[in-house]
Amino acid sequence: MPVETILLLAGTAEGHALAERIAGDRPESRLITSLAGRTKTPRLPAGEVRIGGFGGVEALAAFLTAERVTRLVDATHPFAAGMARNAAQAADRTGTPRLKLLRPAWVPGPSDRWREVSCLGAARDALPPGARPFLALGRQHLAPFRHRSDISPVLRMVDAPEEPLPFPAELVLGLPGLNAADEIALFERYGVTHLVCRNSGGAASFAKLEAARALGLPVILIERPKPPEGPLAAGIEEVLAWLGEGLTAPPCGGDAGHGPGSDRRDGSR
């Protein structure tokens, strides 16, 4: 029998790295890593892997009970509010100790031209007529922009969409650029005038913000949702420390730190 069973809700680069660390540092534990399955070929981490949603709070609670999960680590994307909420409620119902890994948010530098807004609708309305925005949002967050026929968006997706886009747009396939030079070249090639993105935090997709800074482009940044009540960790080492200290979680925290950390590499922006 394993010492304990850890359910890791992943899908981010932190989640992948954490799975590898747990598998290496705690071989006596059973690790189950859950991925949402939004990309066709996600990187599979060490340990057991399940792909797909759970079907709500009740189903997740039933999974925790059936698999005898002793720890739940939520390393989902900062904007995966529904999954984070379900994880918190399912953990409460089953008495499963839970920890949320929340990477630090981005903060603007002196030369950044950021406008922070509360939601997608506000981001849409903040664009001036005739704008050529780069919408680094993911396919499930595009619908509000269909009401702006006066703009000419550029989109980036990891996989080609299986259904038609909700509005005419220039489509770029691939992961976020690895450096600012790549993103600058992309923005210049498509004549981008504005960057619209969510405050996801992380290093891997920070290059687009560096590119906007270098080009002097306005950035419309959507504020991240408030996480569920409960203990937070800002990095992988804090999670590993929690796993190694018994069932005592660190105190509730916020977005500690102020720079890019690690980021998602399976399709989120």
Stockholm file with secondary structure:
# STOCKHOLM 1.0

chainA/1-269         MPVETILLLAGTAEGHALAERIAGDRPESRLITSLAGRTKTPRLPAGEVRIGGFGGVEALAAFLTAERVTRLVDATHPFAAGMARNAAQAADRTGTPRLKLLRPAWVPGPSDRWREVSCLGAARDALPPGARPFLALGRQHLAPFRHRSDISPVLRMVDAPEEPLPFPAELVLGLPGLNAADEIALFERYGVTHLVCRNSGGAASFAKLEAARALGLPVILIERPKPPEGPLAAGIEEVLAWLGEGLTAPPCGGDAGHGPGSDRRDGSR
#=GR chainA/1-269 SS CCSCEEEEECCSHHHHHHHHHHHHHCTTSEEEEEECCCSSSCCCCSSEEEESCCCSHHHHHHHHHHTTCCEEEECCCTTCHHHHHHHHHHHHHHTCCEEEECCCCCCCCTTCCEEEESSHHHHHHHSCTTCCEEEESCGGGCGGGGGCTTCCCEEEESSCCSSCCSSCCEEEESSCCSSHHHHHHHHHHHTCCEEEEECCCCSTTTHHHHHHHHHTCCEEEECCCCCCSSCEESSHHHHHHHHHTCSCCCCCCCCCCSSCCCCCCSSCC
#=GC SS_cons         CCSCEEEEECCSHHHHHHHHHHHHHCTTSEEEEEECCCSSSCCCCSSEEEESCCCSHHHHHHHHHHTTCCEEEECCCTTCHHHHHHHHHHHHHHTCCEEEECCCCCCCCTTCCEEEESSHHHHHHHSCTTCCEEEESCGGGCGGGGGCTTCCCEEEESSCCSSCCSSCCEEEESSCCSSHHHHHHHHHHHTCCEEEEECCCCSTTTHHHHHHHHHTCCEEEECCCCCCSSCEESSHHHHHHHHHTCSCCCCCCCCCCSSCCCCCCSSCC
//
